[in-house]
């Protein structure tokens, strides 16, 4: 059984996830509106309540990779001076 | 016998109603109900915490209630796992896997998060294997002299005590970090028993013969040489499945929801767990909290037993209203329910002067900064804010510009003396503080300036010049932590300002830069988010008490170059990158309350 459930949902702001949600189950947000929750009843219920579109891990990873690749491309297009003033090229994000 | 007034220095009050502000242990007579009443007093209470990402049976665990781990176990019948998750007091994060997937390793608290143990077990077949955990990966340790499974164990990795096995061994074994040694024998051999303490001072309570048969009837204490019976007849006999604490305060829970508390003299039933469990991961113990994670039937639930009569609600981040303009490199000030966000960058090279006010639920657009900028400093309140320094378009174009906000619009103030961006701020509009940053073109700054509501005055420099620190506080009690030094990289150092001088403080646990801070002083702060992304610090939060940092729950969305405001217990995080986000999260620190009053009866 997988450790996590992957899905996409739009963060609607206040109340999207509550402190109680955070105490009850694992929850992390990623670029491209990807959300990862623990593979348990509470996590699955939250995904359902938010109308999340469930993804496989590889599908979710591909969505994130697309965003990061775009950010890396934008960084590569910066001038040397701009690069020197930034903290570095965006790095890959690997889902748990 | 000493009376109440001699013990507490108080007389028993005669009251018509229970007092609303009674202290733990306070006694009074309620004339309305005719009862003698007492506030609080209890062994402890169980509170739910964040579930394991996936439930597991037979996981082994160790560490403290704010820095623990669980490893191995079983996802379902016959599905053994090697995965490890670390616990930070509020949530779980994946860590390195064990070398072997196995179940039924030692019950009880097995070492610490940075010196943990996985002892014996079944993989399949009872094994002698031992693995040691350093907080990120497992390596082979010295094998047991005898194969064991379902043994009880307790203690740090250098003073570890274990007893029992499925063959009902009564001989004790200890581990000193490199070798196993023989210890004294208990009067009875059991499996599933709860061990608490360590090699030189341990308890063996509860348990049952394996396969389950008779229950352990006595509680025994070990002094490093011999076991002594301290409880001739244990109440609520049955499996423990886990235990934690010391010889003066320990909890033995399991065999259903049953929980028993040992106070050094007697053992008695205490509040029950919410979930029936056995074969679970034991973390922590007295002082602090004992954590039970997972358990039979692939339980994912985590519960904390907080020693004492207070009830606790764990700290957590929750989502707040999204910014109207997603951005990074912004500044913020104010409180969690009256916050202010200003300036920033909405995309590569697109710098804005947008200002938004937060009311605890939603952000609303306000008048822009007069000087559009990002990488600026900020301090003050929602109705009396201060913006200073930063980078104006076309970047890089650092500025000394300073502006004041009155709750409606920004007006020009007198400029900073030192031109810079990536600056950190603290204080209020009439007593502000600016420190650190980067001066043109790329030099680190240790400059400190104080604002009196009219002009900026140079103050004593910081010890270490750097940019993008997290911190905050007030003009006479501030701190700056972490940051970045070109050519050196990320920092973990902290400096504290007392209104005159900077002195060194405690290091961050996680080295980082471009974090945000929320603080009321240099002894009460919160640092959250930041780079570098690969290390995963972007979601992590740490609390500062003026001496050292300790972990706090992580944000849901990792980010750096974010805005922050509020206090160490009621903070606000907004915006940031990568990628640039409008997301807001609200932090509420752990709260505690004295348990409800009880009626004193005779029996």
Interface residues (C-beta under 8 A of the other chain):
Chain A: X1 X2 X3 X4 X11 X12 X13 X14 X15 X16 X17 X18 X19 X20 X21 X22 X23 X24 X25 X26 X27 X28 X29 X30 X31 X38 X39 X40 X42 X43 X67 X68 X70 X71 X74 X75 X77 X78 X81 X82 X84 X85 X87 X88 X90 X91 X92 X93 X96
Chain B: X48 X49 X50 X51 X52 X53 X54 X55 X75 X76 X79 X83 X90 X91 X92 X93 X94 X300 X314 X316 X317 X318 X319 X320 X321 X322 X348 X349 X361 X362 X391 X395 X396 X438 X441 X442 X468 X484 X513 X514 X531 X532 X533 X534 X539 X553 X556 X557 X558 X560 X561 X578 X579 X583 X584 X586 X588
